[in-house]
Amino acid sequence: MEEHRTIRLAGRHVNLVALSWGPENAPLAVLLHGYPDSPHSWQGVAPGLVDAGYRVVAPFTRGYAPSGVPTDGSYHIGSLAHDAIELHALLGGDDRAVLVGHDWGAVAAHAVAGLADQPYRRVVTMAVPPPAAFLSREGGILVSVARLLRQARLSWYIAFQQLPVLAERSLPTVVPLLWRRWSPGLEAGPHLDAAWSAIEPRRTEVLRYYRHAARPWTVPPECAAVQRAILSPTTVPMLYLHGRDDGCMLAEWATLAASVLPDGSRVETVPDAGHFLQVERPDLVTRLIVDFVGAR
């Protein structure tokens, strides 16, 4: 298997650096990383997708070094989803292309999937379920409220990262803490090092993902439609993967995700994996993705 290449792409509002594997004339697979992470976490998945006939491109998403700081200053969900759609065009994607997203990459992919005219044939999301799952009342109102409260306790870091200056200064402690808690037992090693290398020079930009999520009314007008689409049902079949031992998102969201996805979709809980399941179980995650999107 060849080593990745590094490519540079000039978007309308941001210049992106990406890792790339496979021949340029193969069907496109765009892989979006999350927080606190980098595209290097796809190293164990990319070879299997290339063997299945895909060209894999995994960008450092806007604001993560060495990609650029966006000229529109936006880190909204709609802007991340807009980048994913623009990547399809910049990379010469066609109707065979697939989109895979983990964590924040999954959030962006959910928004893309809600657009009727989006360009991807299949979408795979991991570790963050479709937003409709959070609205489920399965088990009754008391059960659903208790579930949301348990999730809120796990999501303490979202409120903490709204704090100016303190959150930036705390990231050297918070980032490895989150990796330990979210994927218990994982020896993150080089994956954590790669994540920190992408985050450390851009601490404020990375935190703006969370800060702008709390201010949806400030989304740029050109990205407003795709931001709203995150609340729409997916327009293409979706595979949702969730680690059984995830310390960030309750594993029961996977069951609830299955009830809100359309026909042709699948939900799989990955055993012996936490939040960073593509790092912990790369072979199984790759097989599940390929089984769903198909070899080319």
VMD Tcl script that draws the C-alpha trace (Angstrom):
set ca {
  {0.00 0.00 0.00}
  {1.41 3.39 -0.99}
  {2.04 6.11 1.55}
  {-0.32 9.03 1.48}
  {0.34 12.04 -0.68}
  {-0.24 15.58 0.53}
  {-2.36 17.73 -1.75}
  {-3.51 21.35 -1.58}
  {-6.91 22.59 -2.67}
  {-7.98 26.21 -3.10}
  {-11.59 26.67 -2.06}
  {-13.66 29.80 -2.28}
  {-13.17 30.75 1.37}
  {-10.43 28.43 2.61}
  {-7.34 26.66 1.32}
  {-7.31 23.05 2.47}
  {-4.44 20.61 2.84}
  {-5.42 16.95 2.57}
  {-3.95 13.47 2.74}
  {-4.65 11.43 -0.39}
  {-4.35 7.76 -1.33}
  {-5.13 5.88 -4.53}
  {-5.35 6.73 -8.24}
  {-6.82 10.07 -9.23}
  {-9.22 8.52 -11.75}
  {-10.89 6.24 -9.17}
  {-14.27 7.02 -7.55}
  {-13.89 9.56 -4.78}
  {-14.18 8.90 -1.05}
  {-13.94 12.03 1.11}
  {-13.14 11.34 4.77}
  {-13.76 14.11 7.34}
  {-12.12 14.02 10.77}
  {-13.55 15.32 14.03}
  {-12.36 16.89 17.28}
  {-9.82 16.67 18.80}
  {-8.36 14.84 15.84}
  {-6.73 15.00 12.42}
  {-6.99 13.14 9.11}
  {-4.13 10.89 10.22}
  {-6.72 8.89 12.17}
  {-7.92 7.55 8.80}
  {-4.56 5.87 8.13}
  {-5.95 2.46 9.06}
  {-9.10 2.83 6.94}
  {-7.73 4.41 3.76}
  {-5.81 1.33 2.47}
  {-8.91 -0.85 2.51}
  {-10.92 1.76 0.62}
  {-8.17 2.04 -1.98}
  {-8.14 -1.77 -2.32}
  {-11.91 -1.55 -2.87}
  {-11.32 0.80 -5.79}
  {-11.60 4.29 -4.29}
  {-9.46 7.40 -4.31}
  {-9.37 8.56 -0.69}
  {-8.99 12.22 0.26}
  {-8.94 13.25 3.94}
  {-8.61 17.01 4.51}
  {-7.50 18.92 7.55}
  {-10.82 20.71 7.97}
  {-10.95 24.49 8.05}
  {-8.82 26.03 10.76}
  {-6.82 22.89 11.56}
  {-3.14 23.31 10.64}
  {-1.79 23.14 7.99}
  {-5.11 24.00 6.28}
  {-5.90 27.68 6.17}
  {-7.96 29.99 8.32}
  {-11.20 30.69 6.38}
  {-11.53 34.18 4.96}
  {-15.23 34.24 5.88}
  {-14.32 33.55 9.53}
  {-16.98 30.86 9.80}
  {-16.74 27.54 11.61}
  {-20.49 26.83 11.49}
  {-21.90 23.43 10.62}
  {-23.16 24.86 7.35}
  {-19.69 26.07 6.38}
  {-18.11 22.67 7.13}
  {-20.82 20.97 5.06}
  {-20.33 23.53 2.29}
  {-16.61 22.63 2.25}
  {-17.50 18.93 1.86}
  {-19.69 19.74 -1.12}
  {-17.04 22.02 -2.64}
  {-14.41 19.29 -2.22}
  {-16.45 17.04 -4.48}
  {-16.16 19.61 -7.27}
  {-12.52 20.53 -6.61}
  {-11.51 16.86 -6.73}
  {-13.50 16.06 -9.88}
  {-15.92 13.77 -8.10}
  {-18.79 12.13 -9.97}
  {-21.97 10.26 -9.05}
  {-19.95 7.36 -7.59}
  {-18.51 9.50 -4.77}
  {-19.06 8.70 -1.09}
  {-18.69 10.82 2.04}
  {-17.46 9.51 5.41}
  {-17.42 11.64 8.56}
  {-16.40 11.07 12.19}
  {-17.45 13.30 15.11}
  {-17.54 16.89 13.71}
  {-17.02 15.33 10.29}
  {-20.16 13.30 10.96}
  {-22.06 16.46 11.90}
  {-21.05 18.03 8.59}
  {-21.96 14.83 6.73}
  {-25.43 14.77 8.33}
  {-26.00 18.30 7.00}
  {-24.80 17.33 3.53}
  {-27.03 14.25 3.53}
  {-30.09 16.39 4.26}
  {-29.75 18.28 0.98}
  {-31.73 16.88 -1.93}
  {-29.17 18.05 -4.51}
  {-25.98 17.05 -2.68}
  {-23.43 15.13 -4.80}
  {-22.61 12.01 -2.75}
  {-24.06 8.57 -3.55}
  {-23.70 7.16 -0.03}
  {-22.89 8.77 3.32}
  {-21.25 7.11 6.33}
  {-21.29 8.80 9.74}
  {-19.56 7.73 12.92}
  {-19.82 8.59 16.63}
  {-22.42 11.39 16.32}
  {-25.92 10.20 15.34}
  {-28.46 11.98 13.13}
  {-29.88 14.92 15.12}
  {-33.37 13.40 14.96}
  {-32.12 10.65 17.29}
  {-31.70 13.20 20.08}
  {-35.38 14.10 19.77}
  {-36.56 10.52 20.17}
  {-39.13 9.88 22.91}
  {-38.60 6.11 22.83}
  {-39.28 4.68 26.27}
  {-41.39 7.65 27.29}
  {-40.71 11.22 28.30}
  {-39.00 10.40 31.60}
  {-36.63 7.94 29.95}
  {-35.80 10.40 27.17}
  {-35.15 13.24 29.63}
  {-32.90 10.99 31.72}
  {-31.03 9.98 28.57}
  {-30.44 13.62 27.59}
  {-29.24 14.43 31.11}
  {-26.76 11.56 31.02}
  {-25.52 12.82 27.66}
  {-25.23 16.37 29.00}
  {-22.95 15.11 31.76}
  {-20.65 13.54 29.15}
  {-20.75 16.73 27.08}
  {-19.42 19.08 29.78}
  {-16.53 20.10 27.53}
  {-18.90 21.88 25.11}
  {-19.83 24.49 27.71}
  {-16.25 24.71 28.99}
  {-14.93 25.48 25.53}
  {-17.12 28.55 25.28}
  {-14.83 30.23 27.84}
  {-12.38 32.64 26.19}
  {-8.67 32.33 27.01}
  {-9.15 29.68 29.72}
  {-10.29 27.07 27.21}
  {-7.34 27.82 24.90}
  {-4.86 27.56 27.76}
  {-6.41 24.30 28.99}
  {-6.24 22.45 25.68}
  {-2.86 20.77 26.36}
  {-4.59 19.03 29.28}
  {-8.09 18.71 27.83}
  {-7.17 17.09 24.50}
  {-5.38 14.01 25.91}
  {-8.02 13.81 28.68}
  {-10.78 13.55 26.09}
  {-8.94 10.85 24.15}
  {-8.52 8.81 27.37}
  {-12.13 9.19 28.46}
  {-13.72 8.80 25.05}
  {-11.79 5.67 24.06}
  {-10.89 3.93 27.34}
  {-7.82 1.73 27.05}
  {-6.69 3.12 23.70}
  {-2.97 3.84 23.42}
  {-3.46 6.86 21.19}
  {0.24 7.50 20.63}
  {0.92 8.93 17.16}
  {-2.76 9.65 16.51}
  {-2.91 11.96 19.53}
  {0.41 13.54 18.53}
  {-0.90 14.21 15.03}
  {-4.10 15.69 16.43}
  {-2.20 18.03 18.73}
  {0.07 19.14 15.88}
  {-3.03 20.21 13.94}
  {-4.69 21.88 16.94}
  {-1.86 23.56 18.87}
  {-1.09 26.38 16.40}
  {-4.82 27.08 15.90}
  {-6.37 26.69 19.33}
  {-8.90 29.50 18.97}
  {-9.94 28.46 15.45}
  {-10.56 24.87 16.57}
  {-12.61 26.03 19.55}
  {-14.73 28.20 17.27}
  {-16.39 25.01 15.98}
  {-18.14 24.86 19.35}
  {-18.51 28.59 19.83}
  {-20.14 29.09 16.43}
  {-22.40 26.08 16.98}
  {-23.84 28.02 19.91}
  {-24.51 30.99 17.59}
  {-26.35 29.55 14.57}
  {-27.86 32.93 13.70}
  {-24.39 34.11 12.56}
  {-23.99 31.51 9.80}
  {-23.01 33.04 6.43}
  {-26.06 33.37 4.13}
  {-24.59 31.13 1.42}
  {-24.29 28.29 3.96}
  {-27.65 28.77 5.67}
  {-29.52 26.23 3.52}
  {-27.05 23.42 4.14}
  {-26.96 24.30 7.85}
  {-30.76 23.94 8.02}
  {-30.48 20.63 6.18}
  {-28.98 18.98 9.26}
  {-32.53 18.86 10.62}
  {-33.86 17.17 7.46}
  {-34.01 13.41 6.90}
  {-31.07 12.04 4.96}
  {-31.74 12.00 1.22}
  {-29.42 9.04 0.53}
  {-28.86 5.74 2.32}
  {-26.61 6.16 5.36}
  {-24.44 3.84 7.42}
  {-24.09 4.92 11.05}
  {-21.30 3.39 13.17}
  {-20.96 3.78 16.94}
  {-18.38 2.33 19.33}
  {-19.94 0.22 22.06}
  {-17.58 1.70 24.69}
  {-17.87 5.32 23.54}
  {-17.19 7.65 26.46}
  {-18.33 10.76 24.59}
  {-21.70 9.75 23.12}
  {-24.05 7.23 24.73}
  {-24.01 3.94 22.86}
  {-27.83 3.81 22.98}
  {-27.95 6.60 20.39}
  {-27.13 3.91 17.83}
  {-30.43 2.14 18.51}
  {-32.32 5.41 18.25}
  {-30.49 6.31 15.03}
  {-31.83 3.16 13.41}
  {-35.39 4.39 13.94}
  {-34.85 7.71 12.11}
  {-32.86 6.60 9.06}
  {-34.53 5.76 5.72}
  {-34.82 2.43 3.95}
  {-31.49 1.15 2.67}
  {-29.61 2.56 5.66}
  {-27.76 0.55 8.29}
  {-26.63 1.03 11.88}
  {-23.79 -0.97 13.41}
  {-22.41 -0.94 16.96}
  {-18.69 -1.71 16.89}
  {-17.51 -3.92 19.77}
  {-14.27 -3.24 21.64}
  {-14.22 0.34 20.44}
  {-14.89 3.74 21.94}
  {-15.28 7.11 20.28}
  {-12.25 6.82 17.97}
  {-13.45 3.56 16.47}
  {-11.62 4.03 13.17}
  {-8.36 4.01 15.16}
  {-9.32 1.18 17.52}
  {-10.95 -1.21 15.01}
  {-9.75 -0.04 11.57}
  {-10.16 -3.41 9.85}
  {-13.74 -3.91 11.04}
  {-14.70 -0.29 10.37}
  {-13.23 -0.53 6.86}
  {-15.11 -3.75 6.15}
  {-18.40 -2.26 7.30}
  {-17.87 0.83 5.14}
  {-16.92 -1.17 2.05}
  {-19.81 -3.58 2.53}
  {-22.15 -0.60 2.60}
  {-20.75 1.67 -0.15}
  {-19.67 -1.23 -2.39}
  {-16.37 -2.02 -4.08}
  {-15.79 -0.20 -7.36}
}
mol new
graphics top color blue
foreach p $ca { graphics top sphere $p radius 0.5 }
foreach p [lrange $ca 0 end-1] q [lrange $ca 1 end] { graphics top cylinder $p $q radius 0.2 }
display resetview
